[in-house]
């Protein structure tokens, strides 16, 4: 039997809700969601080299207390 490994706070139901959200979303809704994310003044968006992603994820996990990285 295959055991699924989900991040802390995630389970099959949450994954299915997320998939449904994006699969049912119109192109206009997707663009609006992206634009709202970029307009959020409490967040930053940056490009980083792929090889640094694990280190950045580790820093985020440490900042948010263990493995709890917000989705």
C-alpha positions in Angstrom: 0.0 0.0 0.0 1.4 3.4 -1.0 1.5 6.0 1.7 1.0 9.6 0.7 3.4 12.2 2.2 1.8 15.6 2.6 3.3 18.7 4.2 2.2 19.5 7.7 -1.4 20.6 7.7 -2.2 19.1 4.3 -4.2 16.0 3.4 -5.9 14.4 0.4 -9.0 16.5 0.9 -7.1 19.8 0.9 -5.2 18.8 -2.2 -8.5 17.9 -4.0 -10.0 21.3 -3.0 -6.9 23.1 -4.3 -7.0 21.2 -7.6 -10.8 21.9 -8.0 -10.2 25.6 -7.3 -7.7 25.9 -10.2 -9.4 23.5 -12.6 -12.8 25.3 -12.3 -11.3 28.8 -12.5 -11.8 30.9 -15.7 -8.8 32.5 -17.4 -10.1 35.9 -16.2 -10.3 34.7 -12.6 -6.8 33.3 -12.8 -5.4 36.6 -14.1 -7.3 38.5 -11.4 -5.9 36.2 -8.7 -2.4 36.7 -10.0 -2.7 40.5 -10.2 -4.1 40.6 -6.6 -1.1 38.6 -5.4 1.3 41.0 -7.0 -0.6 44.0 -5.6 -0.4 42.7 -2.0 2.0 45.2 -0.3 2.6 42.7 2.6 4.3 40.2 0.3 7.3 40.2 -2.1 7.8 38.3 -5.3 11.3 37.5 -6.4 13.1 35.2 -8.8 15.8 33.0 -7.4 18.0 30.3 -9.0 16.4 26.8 -8.7 19.4 25.5 -6.8 18.6 28.0 -4.0 15.0 26.9 -3.6 15.7 24.2 -0.9 17.7 26.8 1.2 14.9 29.4 0.9 12.2 26.8 1.8 14.3 25.9 4.9 14.5 29.5 5.9 10.8 30.0 5.5 10.1 26.8 7.5 12.4 28.1 10.3 10.7 31.5 10.2 7.2 30.0 10.4 8.2 27.5 13.1 9.3 24.1 11.8 7.7 22.6 8.7 4.7 24.9 8.8 5.0 27.0 5.6 1.7 28.8 4.7 0.1 27.6 1.5 
